[in-house]
């Protein structure tokens, strides 16, 4: 195989790798958005109720006197709350970006008054 053919083969492999990277990034972004939009307040409450029921069924009441279950539930509630706060912050950032874009688009067609 000639040197030029090898160079061409490497270029094709690089292009295939870059295309694969772009597809992977797009898939990951779609997954993140679907994951965040899927955690509605009602689903969070249902997940909490189901988790509480499961913990109550697995652990007998006398084992709960040590406070271990309470610590686990407290940690899980903090985890869920931080996830909800992160999703809300992301939505607020998107809304602010959209408002900034809309404000920039609205101001663009109007000429600036002469100063002085």
C-alpha positions as a Markdown table, in Angstrom:
| # | Residue | x | y | z |
|---|---|---|---|---|
| 1 | Unk | 0.0 | 0.0 | 0.0 |
| 2 | Unk | 1.4 | 3.4 | -0.9 |
| 3 | Unk | 2.0 | 6.2 | 1.5 |
| 4 | Unk | -0.8 | 8.3 | 0.0 |
| 5 | Unk | -3.2 | 5.5 | 0.4 |
| 6 | Unk | -2.3 | 5.2 | 4.1 |
| 7 | Unk | -2.7 | 8.9 | 4.6 |
| 8 | Unk | -6.2 | 8.7 | 2.9 |
| 9 | Unk | -7.1 | 5.8 | 5.2 |
| 10 | Unk | -6.1 | 7.7 | 8.3 |
| 11 | Unk | -8.1 | 10.7 | 7.2 |
| 12 | Unk | -11.2 | 8.5 | 6.7 |
| 13 | Unk | -10.7 | 7.0 | 10.1 |
| 14 | Unk | -10.4 | 10.5 | 11.7 |
| 15 | Unk | -13.6 | 11.6 | 10.0 |
| 16 | Unk | -15.4 | 8.5 | 11.2 |
| 17 | Unk | -14.2 | 9.1 | 14.7 |
| 18 | Unk | -15.3 | 12.8 | 14.7 |
| 19 | Unk | -18.7 | 11.8 | 13.4 |
| 20 | Unk | -19.0 | 9.2 | 16.1 |
| 21 | Unk | -18.0 | 11.8 | 18.7 |
| 22 | Unk | -20.7 | 14.2 | 17.5 |
| 23 | Unk | -23.4 | 11.5 | 17.6 |
| 24 | Unk | -22.3 | 10.5 | 21.1 |
| 25 | Unk | -22.5 | 14.1 | 22.3 |
| 26 | Unk | -25.9 | 14.6 | 20.8 |
| 27 | Unk | -27.2 | 11.4 | 22.3 |
| 28 | Unk | -25.8 | 12.4 | 25.7 |
| 29 | Unk | -27.4 | 15.8 | 25.6 |
| 30 | Unk | -30.8 | 14.3 | 24.6 |
| 31 | Unk | -30.5 | 11.8 | 27.5 |
| 32 | Unk | -29.7 | 14.6 | 30.0 |
| 33 | Unk | -32.6 | 16.7 | 28.9 |
| 34 | Unk | -35.0 | 13.7 | 29.0 |
| 35 | Unk | -33.8 | 12.8 | 32.4 |
| 36 | Unk | -34.2 | 16.3 | 33.8 |
| 37 | Unk | -37.6 | 16.8 | 32.2 |
| 38 | Unk | -38.8 | 13.4 | 33.5 |
| 39 | Unk | -38.3 | 14.3 | 37.1 |
| 40 | Unk | -41.6 | 16.2 | 37.7 |
| 41 | Unk | -42.7 | 17.1 | 41.2 |
| 42 | Unk | -45.4 | 14.4 | 41.1 |
| 43 | Unk | -42.9 | 11.7 | 40.1 |
| 44 | Unk | -40.5 | 12.8 | 42.8 |
| 45 | Unk | -43.3 | 12.4 | 45.4 |
| 46 | Unk | -44.3 | 9.0 | 44.1 |
| 47 | Unk | -40.6 | 7.9 | 44.1 |
| 48 | Unk | -40.4 | 9.1 | 47.7 |
| 49 | Unk | -43.5 | 7.2 | 48.7 |
| 50 | Unk | -42.4 | 4.0 | 47.0 |
| 51 | Unk | -38.9 | 4.2 | 48.6 |
| 52 | Unk | -40.5 | 4.9 | 52.0 |
| 53 | Unk | -42.8 | 1.9 | 51.6 |
| 54 | Unk | -39.9 | -0.3 | 50.5 |
| 55 | Unk | -37.7 | 0.7 | 53.4 |
| 56 | Unk | -40.6 | 0.1 | 55.8 |
| 57 | Unk | -41.2 | -3.4 | 54.4 |
| 58 | Unk | -37.6 | -4.4 | 54.4 |
| 59 | Unk | -36.5 | -3.1 | 57.8 |
| 60 | Unk | -38.5 | -4.2 | 60.8 |
| 61 | Unk | -39.6 | -1.4 | 63.2 |
| 62 | Unk | -37.2 | -2.5 | 66.0 |
| 63 | Unk | -34.2 | -2.0 | 63.7 |
| 64 | Unk | -35.4 | 1.6 | 63.0 |
| 65 | Unk | -34.8 | 2.7 | 66.6 |
| 66 | Unk | -31.1 | 3.1 | 65.9 |
| 67 | Unk | -31.7 | 6.1 | 63.6 |
| 68 | Unk | -29.9 | 4.5 | 60.6 |
| 69 | Unk | -33.0 | 4.5 | 58.5 |
| 70 | Unk | -33.8 | 8.1 | 59.4 |
| 71 | Unk | -30.2 | 9.0 | 58.3 |
| 72 | Unk | -30.6 | 7.2 | 55.0 |
| 73 | Unk | -34.0 | 8.9 | 54.3 |
| 74 | Unk | -32.5 | 12.3 | 55.2 |
| 75 | Unk | -29.6 | 11.7 | 52.8 |
| 76 | Unk | -31.9 | 10.6 | 50.0 |
| 77 | Unk | -34.2 | 13.6 | 50.5 |
| 78 | Unk | -31.2 | 15.9 | 50.3 |
| 79 | Unk | -30.1 | 14.2 | 47.1 |
| 80 | Unk | -33.5 | 14.5 | 45.5 |
| 81 | Unk | -33.7 | 18.2 | 46.6 |
| 82 | Unk | -30.3 | 19.0 | 45.1 |
| 83 | Unk | -31.3 | 17.3 | 41.8 |
| 84 | Unk | -34.5 | 19.3 | 41.7 |
| 85 | Unk | -32.6 | 22.5 | 42.4 |
| 86 | Unk | -30.1 | 21.8 | 39.7 |
| 87 | Unk | -32.8 | 21.1 | 37.2 |
| 88 | Unk | -34.6 | 24.4 | 38.2 |
| 89 | Unk | -31.3 | 26.3 | 37.8 |
| 90 | Unk | -30.7 | 24.9 | 34.4 |
| 91 | Unk | -34.3 | 25.9 | 33.3 |
| 92 | Unk | -33.8 | 29.4 | 34.7 |
| 93 | Unk | -30.5 | 29.7 | 32.8 |
| 94 | Unk | -32.2 | 28.7 | 29.6 |
| 95 | Unk | -35.0 | 31.1 | 30.2 |
| 96 | Unk | -32.5 | 33.9 | 30.9 |
| 97 | Unk | -30.6 | 33.1 | 27.7 |
| 98 | Unk | -33.8 | 33.1 | 25.7 |
| 99 | Unk | -34.8 | 36.4 | 27.2 |
| 100 | Unk | -31.4 | 37.9 | 26.4 |
| 101 | Unk | -31.6 | 36.7 | 22.8 |
| 102 | Unk | -35.2 | 38.0 | 22.4 |
| 103 | Unk | -34.1 | 41.4 | 23.9 |
| 104 | Unk | -31.1 | 41.5 | 21.5 |
| 105 | Unk | -33.4 | 40.7 | 18.5 |
| 106 | Unk | -35.9 | 43.3 | 19.5 |
| 107 | Unk | -33.4 | 46.0 | 19.9 |
| 108 | Unk | -31.5 | 45.3 | 16.6 |
| 109 | Unk | -34.0 | 46.8 | 14.0 |
| 110 | Unk | -34.2 | 50.2 | 15.7 |
| 111 | Unk | -31.6 | 52.8 | 14.9 |
| 112 | Unk | -29.8 | 54.5 | 17.8 |
| 113 | Unk | -30.6 | 58.2 | 18.3 |
| 114 | Unk | -27.8 | 60.6 | 17.6 |
| 115 | Unk | -25.9 | 61.6 | 20.7 |
| 116 | Unk | -24.9 | 65.1 | 21.5 |
